[in-house]
Amino acid sequence: MARLVWLALAVGCSNAPPCGELVAPSVAAGPGGGGNVLIVLIDDVGVDQLAAYGQPGPMPRTPTVDCLCERGMRFEHAWATPLCSPSRAALLTGRSAEKTGLGTNVEAHEQLSRDEVTLAELAHGSGMETGFVGKWHLDGWDAPGALRAPLLQGFDSAVGLMGNPSGPSTPDPLLEDDKPDYFGYWRIDNGDVRWSTRYATTAQIDDALHFVRHADGPWLLYLALTAAHVPLHDPPNHLLAEPLPRDASDPERFRAVVEAADTELGRLLRGMDPQVLADTTVIFVGDNGTSPEGISSAGDPDRVKGTLFEGGVHVPLVVTGPQVPAPGVSQSLVHLVDILPTVAEIAGGEDADDGLVALDLDGVSFLHALSGDDAGSADYVATMFSPKALGLDTAVRDHRYKLAHWHGGREALYDLEADPDESYDLLRDDVLDDRAAEALQGLRTALADPRGVPRFAPPVPEQ
């Protein structure tokens, strides 16, 4: 059936669709189906930046992501942690910030523990070749083994930046006056550092293409784009439908950086052999909400990246490939921690869960949702981070209500169904209807476990 759907979709596509040519996959859907996995993590781009999510305000031009949404499974309720390093740790380990110890962005001497078992290490166990390209941001420059960190965490090859393109981005403080940005930065190629002046997004796509064209056998590629993280800049004109005006505002420049990233992502997907692409599960996801620089007048600059509000934690997630028999929209509650067990189930089959128990994961596989089955969705999804290392800020939601808890003790309860903008705190007047009161009790129970939030209990109140 899946093969027929893919062939039917291909009939309606042009010779060069934005997200690559469609042919029938040669690998099976479901647990143990195998094939390749491409994880594309886009930086500081929330759902407010993608037309497919239907939010108000001006949008970047993103034909590649639009194409992925049209032929894949788009998740309506995906969460991340609201900062860069904690999100990357969650994706690679399937574990919360409380467990990995990375509740905020890494400093010079900090790193993700080498004892953490990563997605790359699990992929190796399934016989996959592994590659990393882009922004690492899980080790500071002064951390032990920092230049080889991805290689020490299970990747066969690793090319990219230690952190953000704006720095600190140099291994030598004496060279800090180089003022790194997207057009000049220290590039780490399998542990060797050299100065590069190739536009960072373009270089990352070049490196990704090199990996997929030379990989031997099934592979996992983690492509962590630096875009659209600051510094704001004017991307090369050939990556934009129209050049930026000289007096472009910060949000206009931000949208241009997103458009350039979309253009280059399209080059990657179209540059892959069609059969390789057909056998590749593509996971496109954001690391956190949009940064303040990208917020237009329609948004709230105080409810963005770095906060527990939806503007900080609600991220795009789209999956395409052989595990998606038909396009659709999923209402499942998912988080970045769920990517590891999902990929493990694709690669290792139904027995994958047995090998993951010892890892004390917070994530659960959402493979069932890729075929349109939301009935198996987790009852809760939670996220946590430590702003400026002051203490854990935590949020948890069910299919309707969201409870936010700040480290100082303040709480707020929102009805995301009736109030998606989180404009009214239901705890403000301490008057709740029976449904909201029952939900609050369940959400508080979920937050009470300091080792992580249970995903399936207590039950969601009946409709």
C-alpha positions as a Markdown table, in Angstrom:
| # | Residue | x | y | z |
|---|---|---|---|---|
| 1 | Met | 0.0 | 0.0 | 0.0 |
| 2 | Ala | 2.8 | 2.4 | 0.9 |
| 3 | Arg | 4.5 | 1.8 | -2.4 |
| 4 | Leu | 1.2 | 2.6 | -4.3 |
| 5 | Val | 0.8 | 5.9 | -2.3 |
| 6 | Trp | 4.3 | 7.0 | -3.1 |
| 7 | Leu | 3.9 | 6.2 | -6.8 |
| 8 | Ala | 0.5 | 8.1 | -6.9 |
| 9 | Leu | 2.2 | 11.2 | -5.3 |
| 10 | Ala | 5.0 | 11.1 | -7.8 |
| 11 | Val | 2.6 | 11.4 | -10.7 |
| 12 | Gly | 1.5 | 14.8 | -9.6 |
| 13 | Cys | 5.0 | 16.2 | -9.0 |
| 14 | Ser | 7.1 | 18.2 | -11.3 |
| 15 | Asn | 10.4 | 17.0 | -12.6 |
| 16 | Ala | 12.2 | 18.8 | -9.8 |
| 17 | Pro | 10.0 | 19.2 | -6.7 |
| 18 | Pro | 11.5 | 21.3 | -4.0 |
| 19 | Cys | 12.2 | 18.4 | -1.6 |
| 20 | Gly | 13.5 | 15.8 | -4.1 |
| 21 | Glu | 12.2 | 13.4 | -6.7 |
| 22 | Leu | 9.8 | 10.7 | -5.5 |
| 23 | Val | 10.3 | 7.0 | -6.3 |
| 24 | Ala | 9.0 | 3.9 | -4.5 |
| 25 | Pro | 11.1 | 3.0 | -1.4 |
| 26 | Ser | 12.9 | -0.4 | -1.3 |
| 27 | Val | 12.8 | -0.7 | 2.5 |
| 28 | Ala | 9.8 | -1.7 | 4.6 |
| 29 | Ala | 7.6 | 0.5 | 6.8 |
| 30 | Gly | 7.2 | -0.3 | 10.5 |
| 31 | Pro | 9.6 | -1.6 | 13.3 |
| 32 | Gly | 12.8 | -2.8 | 11.9 |
| 33 | Gly | 12.1 | -1.4 | 8.5 |
| 34 | Gly | 15.6 | 0.0 | 8.3 |
| 35 | Gly | 16.9 | 2.4 | 5.6 |
| 36 | Asn | 18.7 | 5.6 | 6.2 |
| 37 | Val | 17.8 | 8.4 | 8.7 |
| 38 | Leu | 18.4 | 12.1 | 8.1 |
| 39 | Ile | 17.8 | 14.4 | 11.1 |
| 40 | Val | 17.7 | 18.1 | 10.1 |
| 41 | Leu | 17.7 | 20.4 | 13.2 |
| 42 | Ile | 17.0 | 24.0 | 12.3 |
| 43 | Asp | 18.1 | 26.6 | 14.9 |
| 44 | Asp | 15.8 | 29.2 | 16.5 |
| 45 | Val | 12.9 | 28.6 | 14.1 |
| 46 | Gly | 9.5 | 28.1 | 15.7 |
| 47 | Val | 6.2 | 27.2 | 14.2 |
| 48 | Asp | 5.5 | 30.9 | 13.7 |
| 49 | Gln | 8.0 | 30.9 | 10.9 |
| 50 | Leu | 6.4 | 28.2 | 8.7 |
| 51 | Ala | 3.3 | 28.8 | 6.7 |
| 52 | Ala | 2.2 | 25.1 | 7.1 |
| 53 | Tyr | 1.4 | 25.8 | 10.8 |
| 54 | Gly | -1.1 | 28.5 | 9.9 |
| 55 | Gln | 0.0 | 31.1 | 12.4 |
| 56 | Pro | -0.4 | 34.9 | 11.8 |
| 57 | Gly | 2.3 | 37.3 | 10.6 |
| 58 | Pro | 4.7 | 37.4 | 7.7 |
| 59 | Met | 6.4 | 34.2 | 6.8 |
| 60 | Pro | 9.7 | 33.3 | 5.2 |
| 61 | Arg | 9.5 | 31.7 | 1.8 |
| 62 | Thr | 10.0 | 27.9 | 2.5 |
| 63 | Pro | 9.1 | 25.8 | -0.5 |
| 64 | Thr | 11.3 | 22.9 | 0.6 |
| 65 | Val | 9.7 | 22.6 | 4.1 |
| 66 | Asp | 6.3 | 23.2 | 2.5 |
| 67 | Cys | 7.0 | 20.2 | 0.2 |
| 68 | Leu | 8.0 | 18.1 | 3.2 |
| 69 | Cys | 4.8 | 19.0 | 4.9 |
| 70 | Glu | 2.7 | 18.1 | 1.9 |
| 71 | Arg | 4.2 | 14.6 | 1.5 |
| 72 | Gly | 5.0 | 13.8 | 5.1 |
| 73 | Met | 3.5 | 13.7 | 8.6 |
| 74 | Arg | 3.4 | 17.1 | 10.3 |
| 75 | Phe | 3.2 | 17.1 | 14.1 |
| 76 | Glu | 0.9 | 19.8 | 15.5 |
| 77 | His | 2.1 | 19.5 | 19.1 |
| 78 | Ala | 5.9 | 19.0 | 19.2 |
| 79 | Trp | 7.9 | 20.4 | 22.0 |
| 80 | Ala | 11.6 | 21.0 | 22.7 |
| 81 | Thr | 13.5 | 22.6 | 25.5 |
| 82 | Pro | 13.7 | 26.4 | 24.9 |
| 83 | Leu | 17.5 | 26.6 | 24.6 |
| 84 | Cys | 20.1 | 25.3 | 22.2 |
| 85 | Ser | 22.4 | 22.9 | 24.3 |
| 86 | Pro | 19.6 | 21.3 | 26.3 |
| 87 | Ser | 17.7 | 20.6 | 23.1 |
| 88 | Arg | 20.7 | 19.0 | 21.5 |
| 89 | Ala | 21.3 | 16.8 | 24.5 |
| 90 | Ala | 17.7 | 15.8 | 24.6 |
| 91 | Leu | 17.7 | 14.8 | 20.9 |
| 92 | Leu | 20.9 | 12.8 | 21.1 |
| 93 | Thr | 20.2 | 11.0 | 24.4 |
| 94 | Gly | 16.4 | 10.7 | 24.7 |
| 95 | Arg | 16.8 | 12.1 | 28.3 |
| 96 | Ser | 15.6 | 15.3 | 30.0 |
| 97 | Ala | 17.8 | 18.1 | 31.2 |
| 98 | Glu | 17.4 | 17.0 | 34.8 |
| 99 | Lys | 19.1 | 13.7 | 33.8 |
| 100 | Thr | 21.8 | 14.9 | 31.4 |
| 101 | Gly | 22.8 | 17.8 | 33.6 |
| 102 | Leu | 22.6 | 20.2 | 30.7 |
| 103 | Gly | 19.8 | 22.6 | 31.7 |
| 104 | Thr | 21.3 | 25.6 | 30.0 |
| 105 | Asn | 23.9 | 26.4 | 27.2 |
| 106 | Val | 27.3 | 25.0 | 27.8 |
| 107 | Glu | 30.1 | 27.2 | 29.1 |
| 108 | Ala | 33.8 | 27.0 | 28.2 |
| 109 | His | 34.7 | 24.0 | 30.4 |
| 110 | Glu | 31.3 | 22.2 | 30.2 |
| 111 | Gln | 30.2 | 19.2 | 28.1 |
| 112 | Leu | 27.7 | 16.5 | 27.6 |
| 113 | Ser | 28.9 | 13.6 | 29.7 |
| 114 | Arg | 30.8 | 11.0 | 27.7 |
| 115 | Asp | 28.9 | 8.4 | 29.7 |
| 116 | Glu | 25.7 | 9.3 | 28.0 |
| 117 | Val | 24.7 | 6.8 | 25.3 |
| 118 | Thr | 23.8 | 8.8 | 22.2 |
| 119 | Leu | 21.7 | 8.1 | 19.1 |
| 120 | Ala | 24.8 | 7.8 | 17.1 |
| 121 | Glu | 26.1 | 5.0 | 19.3 |
| 122 | Leu | 22.8 | 3.1 | 19.1 |
| 123 | Ala | 22.8 | 3.5 | 15.3 |
| 124 | His | 26.3 | 1.9 | 15.2 |
| 125 | Gly | 24.9 | -1.0 | 17.1 |
| 126 | Ser | 22.3 | -1.4 | 14.2 |
| 127 | Gly | 25.1 | -1.4 | 11.6 |
| 128 | Met | 24.6 | 2.2 | 10.4 |
| 129 | Glu | 27.3 | 4.6 | 9.3 |
| 130 | Thr | 27.0 | 7.8 | 11.3 |
| 131 | Gly | 27.8 | 11.4 | 10.4 |
| 132 | Phe | 27.5 | 14.8 | 12.1 |
| 133 | Val | 27.4 | 18.1 | 10.2 |
| 134 | Gly | 26.8 | 21.6 | 11.6 |
| 135 | Lys | 26.5 | 23.2 | 15.0 |
| 136 | Trp | 27.5 | 20.9 | 17.9 |
| 137 | His | 27.1 | 23.1 | 21.0 |
| 138 | Leu | 27.4 | 20.3 | 23.5 |
| 139 | Asp | 31.1 | 21.0 | 24.5 |
| 140 | Gly | 32.8 | 24.3 | 25.4 |
| 141 | Trp | 36.2 | 25.0 | 23.7 |
| 142 | Asp | 38.0 | 24.2 | 27.0 |
| 143 | Ala | 36.2 | 20.9 | 27.7 |
| 144 | Pro | 38.3 | 17.7 | 27.5 |
| 145 | Gly | 38.4 | 16.3 | 24.0 |
| 146 | Ala | 36.2 | 19.1 | 22.7 |
| 147 | Leu | 37.5 | 19.2 | 19.1 |
| 148 | Arg | 36.7 | 15.5 | 18.7 |
| 149 | Ala | 33.5 | 15.5 | 20.8 |
| 150 | Pro | 31.1 | 14.2 | 18.1 |
| 151 | Leu | 33.6 | 11.4 | 17.2 |
| 152 | Leu | 33.8 | 10.5 | 20.9 |
| 153 | Gln | 30.0 | 10.3 | 21.1 |
| 154 | Gly | 29.5 | 7.8 | 18.3 |
| 155 | Phe | 29.8 | 9.7 | 15.0 |
| 156 | Asp | 32.2 | 8.2 | 12.3 |
| 157 | Ser | 32.7 | 11.7 | 10.9 |
| 158 | Ala | 32.0 | 15.2 | 12.1 |
| 159 | Val | 32.3 | 18.6 | 10.3 |
| 160 | Gly | 31.0 | 21.9 | 11.6 |
| 161 | Leu | 31.2 | 24.5 | 14.4 |
| 162 | Met | 31.7 | 24.1 | 18.1 |
| 163 | Gly | 28.8 | 26.4 | 18.8 |
| 164 | Asn | 27.2 | 29.5 | 17.4 |
| 165 | Pro | 28.7 | 31.3 | 14.4 |
| 166 | Ser | 28.9 | 34.5 | 16.5 |
| 167 | Gly | 31.2 | 32.9 | 19.0 |
| 168 | Pro | 33.0 | 32.2 | 21.2 |
| 169 | Ser | 34.0 | 30.4 | 18.0 |
| 170 | Thr | 37.8 | 30.2 | 18.2 |
| 171 | Pro | 40.2 | 27.8 | 19.9 |
| 172 | Asp | 42.6 | 30.6 | 20.7 |
| 173 | Pro | 41.6 | 33.8 | 22.6 |
| 174 | Leu | 44.3 | 35.6 | 20.8 |
| 175 | Leu | 42.3 | 35.2 | 17.6 |
| 176 | Glu | 39.0 | 36.4 | 19.0 |
| 177 | Asp | 39.3 | 39.6 | 17.0 |
| 178 | Asp | 38.5 | 37.6 | 13.9 |
| 179 | Lys | 34.8 | 38.5 | 14.7 |
| 180 | Pro | 33.3 | 35.2 | 13.5 |
| 181 | Asp | 30.0 | 35.1 | 11.6 |
| 182 | Tyr | 28.3 | 33.1 | 8.8 |
| 183 | Phe | 31.0 | 34.3 | 6.3 |
| 184 | Gly | 34.1 | 33.7 | 8.5 |
| 185 | Tyr | 34.3 | 31.1 | 11.3 |
| 186 | Trp | 36.5 | 28.3 | 12.7 |
| 187 | Arg | 35.5 | 25.0 | 11.1 |
| 188 | Ile | 36.3 | 21.7 | 12.8 |
| 189 | Asp | 36.8 | 18.8 | 10.4 |
| 190 | Asn | 37.2 | 15.5 | 12.3 |
| 191 | Gly | 39.2 | 17.3 | 15.0 |
| 192 | Asp | 41.2 | 19.6 | 12.8 |
| 193 | Val | 40.5 | 23.3 | 13.1 |
| 194 | Arg | 40.8 | 25.8 | 10.2 |
| 195 | Trp | 39.3 | 29.2 | 9.2 |
| 196 | Ser | 36.6 | 29.1 | 6.6 |
| 197 | Thr | 35.0 | 31.9 | 4.6 |
| 198 | Arg | 32.4 | 29.8 | 2.9 |
| 199 | Tyr | 28.8 | 30.8 | 3.8 |
| 200 | Ala | 28.1 | 28.5 | 6.8 |
| 201 | Thr | 24.7 | 27.2 | 5.6 |
| 202 | Thr | 26.1 | 26.4 | 2.1 |
| 203 | Ala | 29.1 | 24.7 | 3.6 |
| 204 | Gln | 27.0 | 22.5 | 5.8 |
| 205 | Ile | 24.9 | 21.3 | 2.9 |
| 206 | Asp | 28.0 | 20.6 | 0.9 |
| 207 | Asp | 29.3 | 18.5 | 3.8 |
| 208 | Ala | 26.0 | 16.7 | 4.1 |
| 209 | Leu | 26.0 | 15.9 | 0.4 |
| 210 | His | 29.5 | 14.6 | 0.7 |
| 211 | Phe | 28.5 | 12.3 | 3.5 |
| 212 | Val | 25.4 | 10.8 | 1.9 |
| 213 | Arg | 27.1 | 10.3 | -1.5 |
| 214 | His | 30.1 | 8.4 | 0.1 |
| 215 | Ala | 28.3 | 6.5 | 2.9 |
| 216 | Asp | 28.5 | 2.7 | 2.6 |
| 217 | Gly | 25.3 | 0.9 | 3.5 |
| 218 | Pro | 22.6 | 2.3 | 5.7 |
| 219 | Trp | 23.4 | 5.6 | 7.5 |
| 220 | Leu | 22.4 | 8.1 | 10.0 |
| 221 | Leu | 23.2 | 11.8 | 9.4 |
| 222 | Tyr | 22.5 | 14.5 | 12.0 |
| 223 | Leu | 22.5 | 17.8 | 10.2 |
| 224 | Ala | 22.4 | 20.6 | 12.8 |
| 225 | Leu | 22.1 | 23.8 | 10.8 |
| 226 | Thr | 23.4 | 27.1 | 12.3 |
| 227 | Ala | 20.6 | 29.0 | 10.6 |
| 228 | Ala | 18.7 | 31.0 | 11.7 |
| 229 | His | 20.7 | 31.7 | 14.9 |
| 230 | Val | 22.2 | 35.2 | 15.2 |
| 231 | Pro | 24.2 | 37.0 | 14.0 |
| 232 | Leu | 21.6 | 38.5 | 11.6 |
| 233 | His | 23.0 | 39.0 | 8.1 |
| 234 | Asp | 22.2 | 39.3 | 4.5 |
| 235 | Pro | 22.4 | 35.8 | 2.9 |
| 236 | Pro | 23.9 | 35.4 | -0.6 |
| 237 | Asn | 21.3 | 36.8 | -3.1 |
| 238 | His | 21.2 | 33.6 | -5.1 |
| 239 | Leu | 19.6 | 31.8 | -2.1 |
| 240 | Leu | 16.7 | 34.3 | -2.0 |
| 241 | Ala | 13.8 | 34.9 | -4.3 |
| 242 | Glu | 14.4 | 38.6 | -4.0 |
| 243 | Pro | 17.4 | 40.5 | -2.5 |
| 244 | Leu | 16.9 | 42.1 | 0.8 |
| 245 | Pro | 16.4 | 45.9 | 0.8 |
| 246 | Arg | 19.1 | 48.0 | 2.3 |
| 247 | Asp | 16.9 | 49.1 | 5.1 |
| 248 | Ala | 15.6 | 45.6 | 6.0 |
| 249 | Ser | 14.4 | 45.2 | 9.6 |
| 250 | Asp | 15.7 | 42.5 | 11.9 |
| 251 | Pro | 12.6 | 40.2 | 11.3 |
| 252 | Glu | 13.1 | 40.6 | 7.5 |
| 253 | Arg | 16.7 | 39.6 | 7.8 |
| 254 | Phe | 15.8 | 36.7 | 10.0 |
| 255 | Arg | 13.2 | 35.5 | 7.5 |
| 256 | Ala | 15.8 | 35.8 | 4.7 |
| 257 | Val | 18.2 | 33.5 | 6.7 |
| 258 | Val | 15.4 | 31.0 | 7.1 |
| 259 | Glu | 14.6 | 31.2 | 3.3 |
| 260 | Ala | 18.3 | 30.7 | 2.5 |
| 261 | Ala | 18.4 | 27.6 | 4.8 |
| 262 | Asp | 15.3 | 26.2 | 3.0 |
| 263 | Thr | 16.9 | 26.8 | -0.4 |
| 264 | Glu | 20.0 | 24.9 | 0.6 |
| 265 | Leu | 18.0 | 22.1 | 2.3 |
| 266 | Gly | 16.2 | 21.7 | -1.1 |
| 267 | Arg | 19.6 | 21.4 | -2.7 |
| 268 | Leu | 20.5 | 18.6 | -0.4 |
| 269 | Leu | 17.3 | 16.6 | -1.0 |
| 270 | Arg | 17.4 | 17.1 | -4.7 |
| 271 | Gly | 21.1 | 16.3 | -4.8 |
| 272 | Met | 20.5 | 12.8 | -3.2 |
| 273 | Asp | 20.1 | 9.8 | -5.5 |
| 274 | Pro | 16.3 | 9.4 | -5.8 |
| 275 | Gln | 16.4 | 5.8 | -4.5 |
| 276 | Val | 18.6 | 6.8 | -1.6 |
| 277 | Leu | 16.2 | 9.6 | -0.7 |
| 278 | Ala | 13.2 | 7.2 | -1.0 |
| 279 | Asp | 14.9 | 4.9 | 1.5 |
| 280 | Thr | 15.6 | 7.7 | 3.9 |
| 281 | Thr | 13.4 | 8.7 | 6.8 |
| 282 | Val | 13.8 | 12.5 | 7.0 |
| 283 | Ile | 13.1 | 14.2 | 10.3 |
| 284 | Phe | 12.9 | 18.0 | 10.2 |
| 285 | Val | 12.6 | 19.6 | 13.6 |
| 286 | Gly | 13.4 | 22.8 | 15.4 |
| 287 | Asp | 15.6 | 23.1 | 18.5 |
| 288 | Asn | 13.5 | 25.7 | 20.2 |
| 289 | Gly | 11.1 | 28.6 | 19.5 |
| 290 | Thr | 12.0 | 31.7 | 17.4 |
| 291 | Ser | 14.6 | 34.1 | 18.9 |
| 292 | Pro | 13.5 | 37.7 | 19.6 |
| 293 | Glu | 15.3 | 39.0 | 16.5 |
| 294 | Gly | 12.8 | 37.1 | 14.3 |
| 295 | Ile | 9.6 | 38.2 | 16.0 |
| 296 | Ser | 7.4 | 40.5 | 14.0 |
| 297 | Ser | 4.8 | 42.9 | 15.4 |
| 298 | Ala | 2.3 | 40.1 | 15.4 |
| 299 | Gly | 4.4 | 38.2 | 18.0 |
| 300 | Asp | 5.3 | 38.7 | 21.7 |
| 301 | Pro | 9.0 | 39.3 | 22.2 |
| 302 | Asp | 8.8 | 38.2 | 25.8 |
| 303 | Arg | 7.4 | 34.8 | 25.0 |
| 304 | Val | 10.0 | 33.4 | 22.7 |
| 305 | Lys | 13.1 | 31.2 | 22.8 |
| 306 | Gly | 14.3 | 30.9 | 26.4 |
| 307 | Thr | 10.8 | 30.8 | 27.9 |
| 308 | Leu | 8.3 | 28.2 | 28.9 |
| 309 | Phe | 5.6 | 29.8 | 26.7 |
| 310 | Glu | 4.6 | 28.1 | 23.5 |
| 311 | Gly | 6.8 | 30.6 | 21.6 |
| 312 | Gly | 9.8 | 29.1 | 23.4 |
| 313 | Val | 9.0 | 25.3 | 23.3 |
| 314 | His | 6.5 | 24.7 | 20.4 |
| 315 | Val | 8.6 | 23.6 | 17.4 |
| 316 | Pro | 8.0 | 22.3 | 13.9 |
| 317 | Leu | 8.4 | 18.6 | 13.4 |
| 318 | Val | 7.8 | 16.9 | 10.0 |
| 319 | Val | 8.8 | 13.4 | 9.0 |
| 320 | Thr | 8.9 | 12.0 | 5.5 |
| 321 | Gly | 10.1 | 8.8 | 3.9 |
| 322 | Pro | 9.3 | 5.1 | 3.9 |
| 323 | Gln | 7.9 | 5.1 | 7.4 |
| 324 | Val | 5.1 | 7.5 | 6.3 |
| 325 | Pro | 2.7 | 5.6 | 4.1 |
| 326 | Ala | 0.5 | 8.7 | 3.5 |
| 327 | Pro | 0.8 | 12.4 | 4.3 |
| 328 | Gly | -1.1 | 13.8 | 7.2 |
| 329 | Val | -1.2 | 15.8 | 10.4 |
| 330 | Ser | -0.6 | 14.2 | 13.8 |
| 331 | Gln | -2.1 | 15.4 | 17.1 |
| 332 | Ser | 0.3 | 13.2 | 19.1 |
| 333 | Leu | 2.2 | 14.9 | 21.9 |
| 334 | Val | 5.9 | 14.5 | 21.2 |
| 335 | His | 9.2 | 16.0 | 22.3 |
| 336 | Leu | 12.8 | 15.9 | 21.0 |
| 337 | Val | 13.5 | 13.1 | 23.6 |
| 338 | Asp | 11.2 | 10.9 | 21.5 |
| 339 | Ile | 13.5 | 11.0 | 18.4 |
| 340 | Leu | 16.0 | 8.5 | 19.8 |
| 341 | Pro | 13.6 | 5.7 | 20.7 |
| 342 | Thr | 11.7 | 6.3 | 17.4 |
| 343 | Val | 14.9 | 5.9 | 15.3 |
| 344 | Ala | 15.9 | 2.9 | 17.4 |
| 345 | Glu | 12.6 | 1.2 | 16.6 |
| 346 | Ile | 13.0 | 1.9 | 12.9 |
| 347 | Ala | 16.5 | 0.5 | 12.9 |
| 348 | Gly | 16.1 | -2.3 | 15.5 |
| 349 | Gly | 12.5 | -3.4 | 15.3 |
| 350 | Glu | 10.0 | -4.2 | 18.1 |
| 351 | Asp | 12.8 | -5.6 | 20.3 |
| 352 | Ala | 14.5 | -2.2 | 20.4 |
| 353 | Asp | 12.7 | -1.2 | 23.6 |
| 354 | Asp | 14.4 | -4.1 | 25.5 |
| 355 | Gly | 17.8 | -2.6 | 24.8 |
| 356 | Leu | 16.7 | 1.0 | 25.8 |
| 357 | Val | 15.4 | 0.2 | 29.2 |
| 358 | Ala | 18.8 | 0.5 | 30.9 |
| 359 | Leu | 19.2 | 4.0 | 29.5 |
| 360 | Asp | 16.5 | 5.5 | 31.7 |
| 361 | Leu | 14.9 | 7.4 | 28.8 |
| 362 | Asp | 12.3 | 10.0 | 29.0 |
| 363 | Gly | 11.4 | 9.6 | 25.4 |
| 364 | Val | 9.0 | 7.1 | 23.8 |
| 365 | Ser | 8.7 | 6.1 | 20.2 |
| 366 | Phe | 6.2 | 7.9 | 18.0 |
| 367 | Leu | 6.7 | 5.5 | 15.1 |
| 368 | His | 3.0 | 4.5 | 15.3 |
| 369 | Ala | 2.0 | 8.1 | 14.6 |
| 370 | Leu | 3.8 | 8.1 | 11.3 |
| 371 | Ser | 1.1 | 5.9 | 9.9 |
| 372 | Gly | -1.6 | 8.2 | 11.3 |
| 373 | Asp | -2.3 | 6.3 | 14.6 |
| 374 | Asp | -2.7 | 9.0 | 17.3 |
| 375 | Ala | -4.4 | 6.6 | 19.6 |
| 376 | Gly | -1.1 | 5.5 | 21.0 |
| 377 | Ser | 0.0 | 9.1 | 21.8 |
| 378 | Ala | 1.5 | 9.8 | 25.2 |
| 379 | Asp | -0.9 | 11.4 | 27.6 |
| 380 | Tyr | 1.7 | 14.0 | 28.6 |
| 381 | Val | 4.7 | 15.8 | 27.2 |
| 382 | Ala | 7.0 | 17.8 | 29.4 |
| 383 | Thr | 10.0 | 20.0 | 29.0 |
| 384 | Met | 12.5 | 21.5 | 31.4 |
| 385 | Phe | 15.5 | 23.8 | 31.4 |
| 386 | Ser | 17.6 | 25.9 | 33.8 |
| 387 | Pro | 17.7 | 29.5 | 32.8 |
| 388 | Lys | 21.1 | 30.9 | 33.8 |
| 389 | Ala | 21.5 | 27.8 | 36.0 |
| 390 | Leu | 19.2 | 29.2 | 38.6 |
| 391 | Gly | 17.0 | 26.1 | 39.0 |
| 392 | Leu | 14.7 | 24.0 | 36.8 |
| 393 | Asp | 11.8 | 25.7 | 35.0 |
| 394 | Thr | 9.4 | 23.0 | 33.9 |
| 395 | Ala | 6.2 | 22.8 | 31.8 |
| 396 | Val | 3.9 | 19.8 | 31.1 |
| 397 | Arg | 0.8 | 19.5 | 29.0 |
| 398 | Asp | -1.9 | 17.0 | 28.2 |
| 399 | His | -4.0 | 17.2 | 25.1 |
| 400 | Arg | -5.7 | 20.4 | 26.2 |
| 401 | Tyr | -4.1 | 22.0 | 29.3 |
| 402 | Lys | -0.6 | 23.2 | 30.1 |
| 403 | Leu | 1.0 | 23.7 | 33.5 |
| 404 | Ala | 4.1 | 25.9 | 33.7 |
| 405 | His | 6.2 | 25.9 | 36.9 |
| 406 | Trp | 9.0 | 28.3 | 37.4 |
| 407 | His | 11.9 | 27.7 | 39.8 |
| 408 | Gly | 10.8 | 30.4 | 42.2 |
| 409 | Gly | 7.5 | 28.5 | 42.8 |
| 410 | Arg | 5.1 | 30.4 | 40.5 |
| 411 | Glu | 2.6 | 28.3 | 38.5 |
| 412 | Ala | 0.3 | 29.1 | 35.6 |
| 413 | Leu | -2.3 | 26.9 | 34.0 |
| 414 | Tyr | -3.4 | 27.5 | 30.4 |
| 415 | Asp | -6.2 | 26.0 | 28.3 |
| 416 | Leu | -4.3 | 25.6 | 25.0 |
| 417 | Glu | -7.5 | 24.6 | 23.2 |
| 418 | Ala | -9.5 | 27.7 | 24.0 |
| 419 | Asp | -6.5 | 30.0 | 24.6 |
| 420 | Pro | -3.6 | 29.0 | 22.3 |
| 421 | Asp | -1.9 | 32.4 | 23.0 |
| 422 | Glu | -1.7 | 31.7 | 26.7 |
| 423 | Ser | -3.3 | 35.0 | 27.5 |
| 424 | Tyr | -5.2 | 33.9 | 30.6 |
| 425 | Asp | -3.8 | 32.0 | 33.6 |
| 426 | Leu | -6.6 | 29.8 | 34.9 |
| 427 | Leu | -5.0 | 29.9 | 38.4 |
| 428 | Arg | -5.2 | 33.7 | 38.5 |
| 429 | Asp | -8.5 | 33.8 | 40.3 |
| 430 | Asp | -8.2 | 30.3 | 41.8 |
| 431 | Val | -11.6 | 29.4 | 40.2 |
| 432 | Leu | -11.5 | 26.3 | 38.0 |
| 433 | Asp | -14.2 | 24.2 | 36.4 |
| 434 | Asp | -14.2 | 20.5 | 37.2 |
| 435 | Arg | -12.4 | 19.5 | 34.0 |
| 436 | Ala | -9.6 | 22.1 | 34.5 |
| 437 | Ala | -9.3 | 21.1 | 38.2 |
| 438 | Glu | -8.9 | 17.4 | 37.3 |
| 439 | Ala | -6.4 | 18.3 | 34.6 |
| 440 | Leu | -4.4 | 20.4 | 37.1 |
| 441 | Gln | -4.2 | 17.6 | 39.6 |
| 442 | Gly | -2.9 | 15.2 | 36.9 |
| 443 | Leu | -0.4 | 17.7 | 35.6 |
| 444 | Arg | 0.9 | 18.4 | 39.1 |
| 445 | Thr | 1.3 | 14.6 | 39.6 |
| 446 | Ala | 3.4 | 14.4 | 36.5 |
| 447 | Leu | 5.7 | 17.2 | 37.6 |
| 448 | Ala | 6.2 | 15.7 | 41.0 |
| 449 | Asp | 8.7 | 13.1 | 39.9 |
| 450 | Pro | 12.1 | 14.8 | 40.0 |
| 451 | Arg | 13.7 | 12.1 | 37.8 |
| 452 | Gly | 11.5 | 12.8 | 34.8 |
| 453 | Val | 7.8 | 13.0 | 33.8 |
| 454 | Pro | 5.7 | 9.9 | 33.4 |
| 455 | Arg | 4.4 | 9.9 | 29.9 |
| 456 | Phe | 1.3 | 7.7 | 30.2 |
| 457 | Ala | -0.2 | 8.3 | 33.6 |
| 458 | Pro | -2.5 | 9.5 | 35.1 |
| 459 | Pro | -5.1 | 9.5 | 32.3 |
| 460 | Val | -6.3 | 12.4 | 30.4 |
| 461 | Pro | -9.8 | 13.6 | 31.5 |
| 462 | Glu | -12.6 | 12.3 | 29.3 |
| 463 | Gln | -13.9 | 14.5 | 26.6 |
